[in-house]
Structure formats: C-alpha cells, structure tokens
C-alpha cells in the first residue's frame, strides 16, 4: 500500500490502516474493464497502445527505467521442455533460462545414483542425503552461473560431465552423512495434461491509471536478481524458479505438477517426485507428506517426521527451524493425474 492508488484497492473498508482481510470483498472495477477491453482489442493495446504509452510517461516522470520501446520489442519465445528420465518415468519441465526445472533435473540426476527406497522415507539417512543434495544443487546453481559467464554457454552447463561427476562423487561417497506465485494443473479425460505457473513477484505499488493493474517488481526478487537493482544484464530473458512439470509413468499414467514458493519450489517438487518414484506413494500422499528445505545454511523441517529422528537430524545444523505443522512456507503444490483405462 505504498501509493494512494494501491491503498484504494487493497486497504480494508473496515480499518483503513490494514489490508483487506478474511470475509471482506475486494473490488477493482478498473481492472475488470481493462481485462474486457484487452479481450476485445488484443495484446497490442498493452504492448503498443495507450497502456504502454502511459507506463512510459509515468516512468520518465518518476525515475523508472521501463520505456515504450521495452513493451514494443517484447515477444513471446516458445521453447521445448527440458526432458529428464528418472526411475523409468519421462519428465518434462521448465527449460532454461528458467532455473527451477534444470535444478530439479540436476537433483534427480544425483539421487538416481542412490538406492533411495532402501533408506526409507523419513529416516535420518534419507533426510541427511536429501539436505546434502539440496546444498549441492545450491552450489551448482552458483557455479553454473560462473561457468556461463566464463564460457559464454547457457544454463545447460550445469550438466557438464565434469561438474555432474564431481557432485555425484560427493553424494555417493558419503551416503549416510550429511512470493505471489500461482500454479494451475489441468488433466482432461483423454490424458492431455498442462501445468502452468505464473508469478507477479512483488507489486511495486504503481497502479496503471484507469486500468487497475499493478506493475510487478520482479527485478527486486532476491532469488532472481541477487545482486540488486539496476544490475540485471541487458537483452537477456529473466530467469525464475517456477517449474511447471508434467511426467509420464512407465504404465502410462500422466501427472501435472507445480508449485508456488520462490526457492522452495524446486525442493518441494523434487521431494514429491521422490515420494512417487522411490517410495511408491499415491499422488495425494506424495503431495501431503512432510518436507525439508535447506538453503543458505538454514534447515527447515516440517512436523510429521518421527520426532526423535527429526531432532537428531536437525541437531547437526547450526541454524534449524523445526516447524510444528505442515506450512505453506515450504511451498504448496498443485497436481492432477490421469490413468489410462485398462481394456476389459
């Protein structure tokens, strides 16, 4: 609510000092009108018409960096999904320049060398290896960026044989040691599947006059632009951790999966896949099972793991958060699945 225009939309009608709360109605008639107009006039109204012109004027007046040329030069790029095999399943996920899909695929490559099922879900050995894989994936993300800068190659450098072999050795050699994102999954009766994740990042407070549209603040997202404002390289597509995923099991069943949750997206989806492929859980069980997340030296562990194991596991970390419930902080996942009908 940093501007009067945003306060007019999002503040409570009962208490002007707070946001709209549960049981209150939010009204944004300008946005409804803008959506209707866009549906009639098409995308050019936003990218090449008066909307783009208005943003350009306001940015120049307020010291912003977006220009009309940025809108006019934008174009959609269709990419082939990143394909990965794991335990016989065919996985299709978000390709580079997105970070999420390739980091999930990298983590699965590490886990495939380990007899995960023999460790047992929720065992101390399993949790330690899972946390170690998360740590190595974080490191791989950093090193792949350095490799990209030095070599001029794309994010696919994370799968360079020497890098992958190094991380496999580190895991296998020590097997017992240690924000506003929305996802939609759809599967129809014929087995056609779609997974879509979209994010507003964080709103910047600016409301496009007359349209009710708040522009996002994606370049302020730490996991996307860790170096800070005005340091994003020009003429490059933005990356993200979003990882809409579809996979097909050997028997033909199809599942569409995805999540919100910033950096926790990749670890949530990774754990759901391990639950499905290695521990034989149903989709419902896999999504609802407790999770961990390890990043930046901080370990997060949800409640439902066996308590003595959870305590012993967390005791090895200087910074550990033991959640007393299943918490949306560790990402909420949306999935639908379809199974082929067997002939009588």
N, C-alpha and C positions, 0 to 999 in steps of 0.2 A: 504494500500500500504506500509506495514511495511517491506517488503523484495523486493529485486530486481526481484525475480521470480513473485511475485504478481503484482508488478508495470508493468512488461512486458505484463501482461494480461489485467489489468484493467485501466491503465492510458490512457488518451486521446492522440490520434496521432496528434491532432492539438495543444495541450498545455500540455506538459509533467508534469506540476505542478498540474494538476487536473485529476479527474476520467473521464472515457468515459461519454459523455453526450448525450442528445437527438439528434437523427439524425445521430449519429456515429455508426459504426459497431464494435462489439466486436468479436474477433477471438480467438479461443482456440483449435487449431488442435490437440494438445496432448490429450486433454480431449475427443475429438471425436474418436481418435484412441483407447483410453483406454476403452471407452464405447463399441466400436465394439469388442475389444478383450475380454472384460468381457462377452459379449453376446455369444461369441463362446466358451470360456474356462470355464465359470461359476464362481460362487462366490468364489471358493477355491483360485483363483488367487489373490483375495483381502485378504481373511481371513487367508490363509495358504500358499500362494505363495510368489512371489517376492515383491509384493506391501507391504505386512505385514513385510517382512524382511527389506525393505528399510526404512519404518517408524521406525522400531525397531533400526536400526543403527543410523538414524538421531536423534532420541530421546536420545539415550545414549550419542551421541556426543554433543547434545545441552542442556542437563539437563532436558529433558522431562520425563514423567512418563509412557507413553504407552510402552508396550513391545509386543513382538511377541506372548507371551502366552495370552495376553489380546485378541488379534484377534482370536487365535486358540480356545479359550474357549468360545467365544461368540456363543450364539444360540438364535434362534427366539422362543418367547413364544406366543402361541395363547391363547387369553382369551375370555371369554364370556362377551358380552357388559353389562354395567350397565343398568338395566331396571327401569324406573320410570313412574308412571301414573300421569297425570295432566289433569283435566277437561275432562276426558274420553279418552284422547289421550294416546297411548302407545309410550314411548320414549326410544330409545336405544342409549346410548352414551358411551364415552370412560371410561373404568373402572379403578380402582386403579391398579397399583400405580400412574396413572395419577391424577393430582389434578383437572383438568378442569371439567370433567364430573360429579364428585361427588359433587363439589361445586355448579354447576348448579342445580343438583338434590336437593341439600340441600336448595338452594334459592327457588326453586319451592315448596318444602315442606312448607316453611314459607309462601309463597304467597298464597297457596291454602286455608289457613285459613281466607283469607281476601276477601271481595267482591270487587275485583279489578275493575270489569266492572262498578260498581256504582260510583266509584271515577272519572272516565272519563280520557281518555288519555291526558297527558299534564297538568292536574290540579295540583295545589300546593300540595294538599293532596297526590295525587298519587306519585309525584316526591319525596316528603319527605319520604314516606314509602319505595319507591324503593331505595333511598340512605341509609336508615336505614338497609334494608335487605342486601345491599352491605357491609355495615360496619360490620354487624353481621356475614356475611359469611367470611369476612377477619379474624375476631376474631375466628370463628370456625376453620378456617384453622390452626391458631396458636395453639389453644387448642387441636385440634385433633392430632397434631404432639406431643405435650406434653403427651397426653394420650397414644399415641403409644409407646413413649419411656418408660413410667412408667409401662405399662401393657404388652408390647410386642405384642399388637394387630396391625392389619393392618389399613390402612386409613379408613376402614369401621366404625371405632369408631366414626366418625363424626355423624353417625346415631344412636348412643347410645340413648336410650329413654330419659334419664335424660338431656342430652345435647340438644336434639331436643326440648323437652318440655320447657326447660328454654328459648330458643330463640323464640319459638312460643309465650310464655307468654310476652316476652319483646316487640315483634312486635304488637301482638293483644292488649296488654294493653295500647299502645299509638298509635292508628291508624292514628291520624292526626298530629303527632309530628315527628318532627324529633328529535423478530425482524427478521428477514428474514424468515417468516413463510408463507407457501403457502397452500391453500386448494383447493381441486378439488371435485366437486359433480357431480354424474352421475346417471340418472334415465333412464331406457330404456322404450320402448313402452309397455312392459309387466308388468311394475311396479316394476321391480328389481331395488334396489337402493344401491348406495355405496357412502360413504363420507370418504375422505382421507385427512388428514392434515400431512404435513411434515415440518421440520424446520432444517435449517443449524445453527441456533443460530447466533453467530458472528464468522466470519472466523478468524483464528489465524494468518494468513499471510503466513503460511508454505504451499508450493506447493509440492506435491509428485512429485519428479523428473521424467520427461518423461511421466507423466500421466495427468498433468494439473489439478489435484484435490487439492483443498484447504481443509485441515482438519478444522473441526469446533472447536468452543471454548465453548461448551455447559456448561461446569462446571464453566464458567465465567459469566453465565446468573444469574442476581441477583434474579429473581423470582424462579429459580430452585435451586440455591445454595447460599442462602442469607448470609451464614456465611463466604463465601470467599474461595479462593483457598486452595487445599490440606486438606479440612475439610469434604469432602464427605465420608460417611461411606463406607467401602469396601464391596464387594459382595452384592450390592443392585442395583436394577434397577433404572435408572433415572426416575424421575417424570417430568411432564411438564404441561402446562396449555392448551395444544391442546385438543380440544373436538369435533372431527367429530361426527355428530349426525344424526340419521335417526328417523323419527317418523311417526306414522300412526294415522290418524284421525278416529273417530268412523264410518264415512261413507265410509272409505276405501282408501281415498287419502293418498299418501305417499310423504314425503318431505325429501330430503337430504340436510343437512345444516352444515356449519362450517365457520371458520374464522381464519385469522391471527391477530396478535396484542398483543402478550405477555399476560399480566394480563388482558387486556381489552377483551380478547376472551370470557371469561365466562360471563361478563356483557353484551356484545353485543348479544350473543346467548340467554341469559335469556330474554332480552328485546324483541327480535324478537319473541320468543315463547309467551310472554305475549301479544304482539300485535296480534298474530294469535289466541290464545286460549281465551283471555279475551276481546279483543276489536274488534274481527271479521274482521281484516284487511285481504286483499289479501296478498299473499306472497310478491309480489312486494312492496306493501305499507309497510308491516312489516319490510322489509329489509331497505327501504329508509327512514323510519321515524327517527326523531331526537332521540338522545340518551344522557344519562348521564353516568358518571363513577365516583365512589367515592372510594378512596383508600389512605391510609396513611395521612388522614386529608385533602386531596386536592380533591375538587369537580370540575369536568369538565362538562360543559353543552353546547350542540350544539345550533345552532341559531334558528331553526324554531319553537320552542315553543313560545307561546304567550309572548310578550316581558315583559309586566308588571308582569306576573306570574314568568317568568324566573328571573327577577331582584329580586322579593320578595323572591323567593326560595333561590337564591344564597346569599342573604344578611345575612342569618343565619350562614354562614360559613366564618371562618377567612381567608381561602385560597380557592378562587374560580376562575376558569378560564372560562370565557364566550366566546366560540368560535363564530366567525362571519360567519361561514359556516359549512357545513357538512364536517367533517375532518377525514382523514384516521387514525389519532391518536386513534380514538375511535373504531377502528377495521373495516376492510372491510369484508363483509360476502358474501359467495358464496352459492347459493342454486339452486336446481332444484326440480320440483314437478311433480307428476303424479296423475291423477284422473281416476278412473275406468269408462269405458264406460257403460252407462246405457242401459239396454235392451229396444228395441223399444216397 
